[in-house]
Amino acid sequence: MGGLGLTPLSTLLRNAFSASITCFVEHNFSSLLPGVDKSAFLSSSSTLASSAGIALAEVDRVLSSSSSSSDAAPKLRGDVKQRHLAAWNNKDRQDQLFKLLDNKGKARLSSITSKGANAWISAIPSSYPLLIQSHLFPWVVASYLGAPPPSFLPRHCLCGAEVDFCGDHFSLCPRRQPQQVHNAVVDCFASLANAAGHHCSPPSSLLHLSPDANIVADLRISSSIPSQSDIIIDVSLHNPCAPSSFSSSGLPVKVAEHAETAKIRKHSDAAASVHALFVPCTFETFGKALPKARQLACRLINDIDPSSFCPENWSSRTPGSYWSQRLSVTLSGGVAKEAFVLCRRSRCFSGF
């Protein structure tokens, strides 16, 4: 069956259409079409099948000659394979599901389907950086699906607010400790920079870069190449399902994008005064990385010597796949952990 994916789609459809007509006529001709000459009808059905083949070939030619975007249907040409058709089908089903969701569900779906957000799914826990603990894994899955976690949820949170059906409040509660997830992402970028051969400075050295430059950031990466400027990064996390992510009318607001733009406008000149490049590394809690964070990660990954990279499992054969999985595991597992801890504390506070 796997070889069918190498056959042009027009050929498959033409053969299937012709075979279905022939089989139908052979078994049902006398009962459904009494008084009609069987041989004449078979001849006309073959003509119809040929016409269908010609039409499919024309569709093949038109789609192959036109430029299609990444969201459009795959071109019906000879190199279209099973994975292309599956990707097109999944995108179509995602679009249909998107229309049925409310604004909160749309924000969640847009975040989890972004590039690299679900890399934790393919990570094999062969080492601690790629490990999501067993009691946290169901929380990660439930969070991505928008479903209630497989755990008893208290009626009220430690802060006194009522807990919703899916437990999303625990990812938004002001009593949680988001600094732990933030620090874990910063440490992941520091490890990535060290793997690329660069030097990282502690945050304390970033508070006063010069008399005219006062930037509160998380990490300063000094390049191993003298001609390249230092990189100052500031990591921030945003929940796309938070109330602040929606306007008064309920429409989604791009809070993470606005925060990234505001930080660039605020700190880029100050960083340039000390011959450094300011990069805001902004993430959504469901794993989506904004363009600046993705560009920085790709730049650091490209600086890694491939000969020095030793894959820790068969699912990460390249530095890019490994660090994408590691960042995704760090973010998803950290967010699930802070929600789980707050839920457990709330249960103890409620007397359960």
C-alpha positions in Angstrom: 0.0 0.0 0.0 2.9 2.4 0.6 3.8 2.4 -3.0 0.4 4.0 -3.9 1.8 7.2 -2.6 4.3 7.3 -5.5 1.6 7.1 -8.1 0.2 10.3 -9.7 -3.2 11.2 -8.1 -4.9 11.6 -11.5 -4.0 8.0 -12.4 -5.3 6.6 -9.2 -8.6 8.5 -9.5 -9.1 7.6 -13.2 -8.4 3.9 -12.6 -10.7 3.8 -9.5 -13.5 5.6 -11.4 -13.3 3.2 -14.3 -13.2 0.1 -12.1 -16.2 1.3 -10.1 -18.3 1.8 -13.2 -17.4 -1.5 -14.7 -18.0 -3.4 -11.4 -21.4 -1.7 -10.9 -22.5 -2.5 -14.4 -21.4 -6.1 -14.3 -23.3 -6.9 -11.1 -26.4 -4.7 -11.4 -27.0 -4.2 -15.1 -30.0 -6.5 -15.6 -31.9 -5.4 -12.5 -31.4 -1.7 -12.7 -31.3 -1.1 -16.5 -33.7 -3.6 -18.1 -34.0 -3.3 -21.9 -30.6 -1.5 -22.4 -27.9 -3.1 -24.5 -25.2 -4.1 -22.1 -22.2 -3.9 -24.5 -23.3 -0.5 -25.7 -23.5 0.9 -22.2 -20.1 -0.6 -21.3 -18.7 1.2 -24.2 -20.2 4.5 -23.1 -19.0 4.0 -19.6 -15.5 3.5 -20.8 -15.9 6.8 -22.7 -17.1 8.5 -19.6 -14.2 7.1 -17.7 -11.8 8.4 -20.3 -13.5 11.8 -20.2 -13.0 11.8 -16.4 -9.3 11.0 -16.9 -8.9 13.9 -19.4 -10.6 16.2 -16.9 -8.3 15.1 -14.1 -5.3 15.5 -16.4 -6.4 19.1 -17.1 -6.7 19.8 -13.4 -3.3 18.4 -12.9 -1.9 20.7 -15.6 -3.6 23.8 -14.2 -2.5 23.2 -10.6 1.0 22.3 -11.6 1.4 25.5 -13.6 -0.1 27.8 -11.0 1.7 28.9 -7.8 0.1 27.7 -4.7 0.5 28.9 -1.1 1.4 26.6 1.8 -2.2 26.4 2.8 -3.5 25.4 -0.6 -4.1 21.8 -1.8 -1.0 19.9 -2.9 -0.3 19.9 -6.7 -1.6 16.9 -8.5 1.7 15.9 -10.0 3.9 12.7 -10.0 5.9 13.6 -6.9 2.9 14.1 -4.7 3.2 11.5 -1.9 1.0 10.2 0.9 2.4 12.7 3.4 1.5 15.6 1.2 -2.1 14.5 0.9 -2.3 13.7 4.6 -0.9 17.2 5.5 -3.5 18.8 3.2 -6.3 16.7 4.8 -5.1 17.6 8.3 -5.0 21.3 7.4 -8.6 21.1 6.0 -9.9 19.4 9.1 -8.1 22.0 11.2 -9.8 24.8 9.3 -13.2 23.2 9.8 -12.6 22.7 13.5 -11.4 26.3 13.8 -14.8 27.6 12.6 -16.6 25.7 15.4 -14.5 26.9 18.3 -15.1 29.9 20.5 -12.4 32.7 20.7 -10.6 31.0 23.5 -10.5 27.7 21.6 -9.3 29.4 18.5 -6.5 31.1 20.4 -5.4 27.7 21.9 -5.6 25.9 18.5 -3.6 28.6 16.7 -0.9 28.4 19.4 -0.5 24.6 19.5 -0.4 24.2 15.7 2.3 26.8 15.2 5.8 25.6 14.1 7.7 23.8 16.8 5.0 24.1 19.4 4.3 20.3 19.5 8.0 19.2 19.3 7.6 17.7 22.8 5.4 14.9 21.3 8.3 13.4 19.3 10.9 13.8 22.1 12.1 10.5 23.6 12.9 10.9 27.3 16.4 9.4 27.1 17.9 12.2 29.2 16.6 14.6 31.8 16.3 17.7 29.5 13.9 15.7 27.3 11.9 14.3 30.2 8.3 15.2 31.1 7.6 13.5 34.4 4.8 10.9 34.3 2.5 12.7 36.6 2.8 15.9 34.5 2.4 14.3 31.1 -1.4 14.0 31.4 -1.6 17.7 32.4 0.4 18.7 29.2 -1.9 16.7 27.0 -5.1 18.0 28.6 -3.8 21.6 28.4 -3.2 21.2 24.6 -6.6 19.6 24.0 -8.5 22.0 26.2 -9.8 19.1 28.3 -9.9 18.7 32.1 -6.8 17.1 33.5 -7.1 13.5 34.9 -7.1 14.7 38.4 -9.6 15.9 41.0 -10.0 19.7 40.6 -11.0 21.7 43.7 -14.0 24.0 43.4 -11.9 27.0 44.4 -8.3 27.9 43.9 -5.9 28.9 46.6 -6.5 32.6 45.6 -10.3 32.1 46.3 -11.3 32.2 42.6 -13.7 29.5 41.2 -11.9 26.9 39.2 -13.2 26.3 35.7 -14.1 22.8 34.2 -10.7 22.4 32.4 -8.6 23.9 35.2 -7.2 26.7 33.0 -7.3 29.0 36.0 -4.3 27.3 37.4 -2.2 28.5 34.4 -3.4 32.0 34.9 -3.7 32.4 38.7 -1.5 35.1 40.2 -0.5 32.7 43.0 1.4 30.5 40.6 5.2 30.7 40.2 5.9 31.5 36.5 9.4 32.6 37.3 10.5 28.9 37.5 9.3 28.3 33.9 10.9 31.6 32.8 14.3 30.7 34.4 14.1 27.2 32.8 13.7 28.7 29.4 16.6 31.1 30.0 18.8 28.2 31.1 17.9 26.3 27.9 19.0 29.3 25.8 22.2 29.5 27.8 22.9 25.8 27.2 22.2 26.3 23.5 24.6 29.2 23.3 27.3 27.2 25.2 26.8 24.3 22.8 27.4 26.7 19.9 30.7 27.8 21.5 29.6 31.2 22.8 30.0 32.7 26.3 27.0 33.7 28.4 27.1 36.4 31.1 24.9 36.3 34.2 21.9 38.7 34.4 23.5 40.9 37.0 25.9 42.2 34.5 23.1 43.4 32.3 21.5 45.9 34.7 23.9 48.7 34.0 25.6 48.3 30.6 26.6 52.0 30.4 25.6 55.3 31.9 23.1 55.7 29.0 22.0 52.1 28.8 20.0 50.5 31.5 18.5 47.2 30.3 16.9 44.7 32.6 17.4 41.5 30.6 18.0 37.8 31.2 21.2 36.8 29.3 24.1 38.3 27.3 25.6 36.1 24.7 29.2 36.9 23.7 29.9 35.5 20.3 33.0 33.4 19.7 33.5 35.2 16.4 35.1 38.6 17.1 33.3 40.3 14.2 29.8 39.5 15.5 28.0 41.7 18.1 26.9 40.4 21.5 23.3 39.4 21.9 21.2 40.6 24.8 18.0 38.5 25.2 15.0 39.0 27.4 12.6 36.0 27.8 8.9 36.6 28.4 5.9 34.2 28.5 2.3 34.9 27.6 -0.8 32.8 27.8 -3.0 33.3 24.7 -6.1 32.2 26.8 -5.6 34.9 29.5 -8.3 37.5 29.8 -5.8 40.2 28.8 -5.5 38.4 25.4 -9.1 39.4 24.4 -10.7 42.7 23.9 -13.9 43.8 25.6 -15.9 42.3 22.7 -14.2 39.0 23.1 -12.0 39.2 20.0 -8.4 38.0 20.4 -5.6 40.6 20.8 -2.0 39.8 19.8 -0.6 40.5 23.3 2.7 38.6 22.7 3.3 40.3 19.4 2.7 43.7 20.9 5.0 43.0 23.8 7.7 41.9 21.4 7.4 45.1 19.4 7.3 47.3 22.5 10.5 45.7 23.9 12.4 46.2 20.6 11.3 49.8 20.5 12.4 50.4 24.1 15.7 48.6 24.3 17.2 48.3 20.8 18.9 51.7 20.9 20.3 51.2 24.4 21.7 47.8 23.3 23.2 49.4 20.1 25.0 52.0 22.2 27.1 49.2 23.8 27.5 47.4 20.4 25.0 44.7 21.2 21.9 43.4 19.6 18.7 43.2 21.7 16.5 40.2 21.0 13.2 39.7 22.8 12.5 35.9 23.2 8.8 35.8 23.5 6.9 32.5 23.9 3.3 31.5 24.4 2.6 29.0 27.1 1.4 26.4 24.6 4.8 26.3 22.9 4.5 28.9 20.2 7.7 30.9 19.7 7.5 34.3 18.1 9.7 35.2 15.1 12.5 36.8 17.0 12.9 33.9 19.3 12.8 31.4 16.4 15.4 33.4 14.5 17.8 33.5 17.5 17.4 29.8 18.1 18.1 29.0 14.4 21.1 31.2 14.5 22.6 29.5 17.5 21.8 26.1 16.2 23.6 26.9 12.9 26.7 27.8 14.9 26.9 24.3 16.4 29.5 22.1 14.8 27.6 19.1 13.4 30.6 16.8 13.9 30.5 17.5 17.7 26.8 16.8 18.0 25.9 13.4 19.5 22.2 12.6 19.3 20.7 11.5 22.6 18.0 9.4 20.9 16.9 8.4 17.4 14.2 11.0 17.3 16.7 13.9 17.2 19.3 13.2 14.5 20.2 16.9 14.0 21.0 19.7 16.4 17.9 21.5 15.2 15.5 18.7 16.1 17.2 18.1 19.5 17.1 21.8 20.6 13.5 22.3 19.2 12.4 19.3 21.3 14.3 20.5 24.4 12.8 24.0 24.2 9.3 22.5 23.8 9.7 20.1 26.6 11.1 22.8 28.9 8.2 25.1 28.2 5.3 22.6 28.2 6.6 20.6 31.2 7.3 23.8 33.2 3.8 25.2 32.6 2.2 21.9 33.5 4.2 21.7 36.7 3.2 25.1 38.0 -0.5 24.3 37.3 -0.1 20.9 39.0 1.6 22.3 42.1 -1.0 25.0 42.5 -3.9 22.5 42.0 -2.4 20.3 44.7 -1.9 23.2 47.1 -5.5 24.3 46.5 -6.8 20.8 47.2 -4.9 20.8 50.5 -6.2 24.2 51.3 -9.8 23.0 50.6 -9.4 20.0 52.9 -9.3 17.3 50.2 
